[in-house]
C-alpha cells in the first residue's frame, strides 16, 4: 500500500516537472520585458531630476517659507 502511494506520488511529481508547452510564458519571459522597462523608467526619472537641479529648482529652500511670514 505504501509502495503504491509512493509510486503515485513519484508519477505526479514527474508529470508536474514536465516542460511547459510552447506559447506559454515563464518568469524569464517576464524579466525580459520588465527589466528594460524598469531601467528605462529609472533613467527617465534620473534625467528629469538632473534637469530640475540644473534649472535651479532646489537652489533656495529656506527663504520662501520665511517670506510668507514676513509683512510687506
Buried (B, 14 or more C-beta within 10 A) or exposed (E): EEEEEEEEEEEEEEEEEEEEEEEEEEEEEEEEEEEEEEEEEEEEEEEEEEEEEEEEEEEEEEEEEEEEEEEE
